[in-house]
Amino acid sequence: MGVLIAVEGIDGAGKRTLTGRLVDAWRREGLTVATAAFPRYGASVHADLGAEALHGGHGDLVDSVYGMALMWALDRRAAGDDLAGMIAGHDVVLLDRYVASNAAYGAARLREGCEGPFTEWVRGLEFGRFGLPVPDAQLLLDVPVELARERAAQREAQDPSRSRDAYERDDSLQARVAAAYEALADAAWVSQWESVPPDAAGSADAVDALAARIAHAG
């Protein structure tokens, strides 16, 4: 059985970059690695419905914190068997976003704490009722909100297909999400967390050291 690790952070934090470099580091060490990213746009009807709502579709769906969270949760539920197979067949499974993203964004939208009713609902729904595997470790990219915003805007300018959605354009929400993530990490929500500074993803030595620390997190 492999270890399940999730990379978390606000939009523009650099999750994709860190994920790629961790995978390269583990494969150089001879470990087998599988990856997945959530939401699974283009592969999941629930993810696509959520994305469409964030871009103005489906009436007032986007106004419902629980409704939007349920879309993302159902996307992960549909991937549950695939996740179990990846964990059984690889040394490491690395996810770009996972259940904690639902907890952080919803709590931030509702202005609740990390141990409030919303995060408990997410935990009970996704890990309890849906039976999704609990991550062995969660990595939080601790990037300043201003830097993440600049990156997201640059990404949008370079690739029109990655236009920012309603969440990404809301600077106040992004700041609250960053605070919610920090609170979840401090509380060791569902598993151990490690905070990754903004310069670590660009340092080969730092990435190698991080990969070595968490490869056997389980």
C-alpha positions in Angstrom: 0.0 0.0 0.0 1.3 3.4 -0.9 1.0 6.7 0.9 -1.6 9.3 -0.1 -0.4 12.9 -0.1 -2.4 16.0 -0.9 -1.0 19.4 -2.0 -3.2 22.3 -0.9 -3.1 26.1 -1.3 -5.0 29.0 -2.7 -5.4 29.6 -6.4 -2.0 30.6 -7.9 0.0 29.1 -5.1 2.0 26.9 -7.4 0.5 23.5 -6.6 1.0 22.2 -10.1 4.7 23.1 -10.1 5.4 21.5 -6.7 3.5 18.4 -7.7 5.6 17.9 -10.9 8.8 18.4 -9.0 7.9 16.0 -6.2 7.0 13.4 -8.8 10.3 13.8 -10.5 12.2 13.5 -7.2 10.4 10.3 -6.2 10.9 8.7 -9.6 14.6 9.4 -9.5 14.6 7.4 -6.2 12.9 4.5 -8.0 9.5 4.9 -6.4 6.3 4.4 -8.3 4.0 7.4 -8.3 0.5 8.1 -9.4 -1.1 11.6 -9.5 -4.6 13.1 -9.8 -6.0 16.6 -9.7 -9.3 17.8 -8.3 -11.7 19.0 -9.5 -11.6 16.7 -12.5 -12.7 19.1 -15.1 -13.7 17.4 -18.4 -13.9 14.0 -16.7 -16.6 14.5 -14.1 -20.1 15.9 -14.6 -20.1 17.2 -11.0 -16.8 19.1 -11.5 -18.1 20.6 -14.8 -21.3 21.7 -13.2 -19.4 23.4 -10.4 -17.1 25.1 -12.9 -20.0 26.3 -15.0 -21.6 27.7 -11.9 -18.5 29.6 -11.0 -18.6 31.2 -14.5 -22.2 32.3 -14.1 -24.2 29.2 -15.1 -26.9 27.3 -13.3 -28.8 30.2 -11.7 -28.0 30.7 -8.1 -26.1 27.5 -7.5 -22.9 29.4 -6.9 -24.6 31.2 -4.0 -25.0 28.0 -2.0 -21.9 27.1 -0.1 -23.2 23.6 0.7 -24.4 23.1 -2.9 -21.1 24.0 -4.4 -19.2 21.9 -1.9 -21.5 18.9 -2.7 -20.5 19.2 -6.4 -16.8 18.9 -5.5 -17.4 16.1 -3.0 -19.4 14.1 -5.6 -16.6 14.5 -8.0 -14.2 12.9 -5.5 -16.7 10.2 -4.6 -16.9 9.2 -8.3 -13.1 8.8 -8.2 -13.0 6.8 -5.1 -12.4 3.4 -6.7 -9.6 4.9 -8.9 -7.9 6.4 -5.8 -8.1 3.0 -4.0 -6.5 1.3 -7.0 -3.7 3.9 -7.3 -2.9 3.6 -3.6 -2.8 -0.2 -3.9 -0.6 -0.2 -6.9 2.0 2.6 -6.2 4.4 3.7 -3.6 3.1 7.3 -3.6 -0.2 8.9 -4.7 0.0 12.7 -5.0 -3.1 14.8 -5.3 -3.4 18.4 -6.5 -6.2 19.5 -4.1 -8.3 17.1 -2.1 -10.9 17.2 0.6 -9.2 20.0 2.6 -9.9 22.4 -0.3 -13.6 21.9 0.2 -13.2 22.5 4.0 -11.1 25.7 3.5 -13.2 27.3 0.8 -16.5 26.6 2.4 -15.4 27.7 5.9 -14.0 30.9 4.3 -17.2 31.7 2.4 -19.2 31.1 5.6 -16.6 32.9 7.8 -16.4 29.9 10.1 -13.5 28.5 12.0 -11.7 25.4 11.1 -13.6 23.4 13.7 -17.0 24.8 12.8 -20.0 22.9 11.5 -19.1 23.2 7.9 -15.7 21.5 8.2 -17.2 18.8 10.3 -19.9 18.3 7.6 -17.2 18.0 4.9 -15.3 15.5 7.0 -18.4 13.4 7.7 -19.6 13.5 4.2 -16.4 12.8 2.3 -14.4 10.5 4.6 -17.4 9.1 6.5 -20.4 8.7 4.2 -18.4 8.5 0.9 -15.6 6.5 2.4 -12.8 8.4 0.7 -9.2 7.5 1.8 -7.8 9.8 4.4 -4.5 11.4 3.3 -1.4 10.4 5.1 0.0 13.9 4.8 -1.1 17.2 3.5 1.3 19.9 2.1 0.2 23.6 2.4 1.9 26.0 -0.1 2.3 29.0 2.1 2.3 31.7 -0.6 1.4 35.3 0.1 -2.1 36.1 -1.3 -0.7 39.0 -3.4 1.8 36.7 -5.1 -0.8 34.0 -5.8 -3.1 36.7 -7.3 -0.4 37.9 -9.6 0.4 34.4 -10.8 -3.3 33.6 -11.4 -3.7 36.8 -13.4 -0.6 36.0 -15.5 -1.8 32.5 -16.1 -5.1 33.9 -17.4 -3.4 36.4 -19.7 -1.2 33.7 -21.2 -3.9 31.0 -21.5 -7.4 32.3 -22.2 -8.8 28.8 -21.5 -7.8 29.2 -17.8 -9.9 32.3 -17.1 -10.3 33.1 -13.5 -13.6 32.1 -11.9 -15.7 33.8 -9.3 -13.6 32.5 -6.4 -10.3 33.4 -8.0 -11.4 36.9 -8.7 -12.5 37.5 -5.1 -9.4 38.8 -3.4 -11.1 39.0 0.0 -12.2 35.4 -0.3 -8.7 34.3 -1.3 -7.3 35.9 1.8 -9.9 34.2 4.0 -9.2 30.9 2.3 -5.5 31.3 3.0 -6.3 31.9 6.7 -8.6 28.9 6.7 -5.9 26.7 5.3 -3.4 27.9 7.9 -6.0 27.1 10.7 -6.6 23.6 9.3 -2.8 22.9 9.1 -2.3 24.2 12.7 -5.1 21.9 13.9 -3.7 18.9 12.0 -7.1 18.5 10.3 -7.6 14.7 9.6 -3.8 14.1 9.3 -0.4 15.6 9.6 0.4 18.8 7.6 3.6 20.5 6.5 3.9 24.1 5.4 6.0 24.7 2.3 7.5 28.2 1.9 7.0 30.0 -1.4 10.6 29.5 -2.5 10.8 25.8 -1.7 9.1 24.6 -4.9 11.8 26.3 -7.0 14.7 24.8 -5.1 15.8 21.3 -6.2 17.5 20.6 -2.8 14.4 21.7 -0.9 12.1 19.6 -3.1 14.4 16.6 -2.7 14.4 17.0 1.1 10.6 17.4 1.2 10.1 14.3 -1.0 12.4 12.3 1.3 10.5 13.4 4.5 7.0 12.6 3.3 7.6 9.5 1.1 6.9 7.3 4.1 4.3 9.5 5.8 2.0 6.6 6.3 
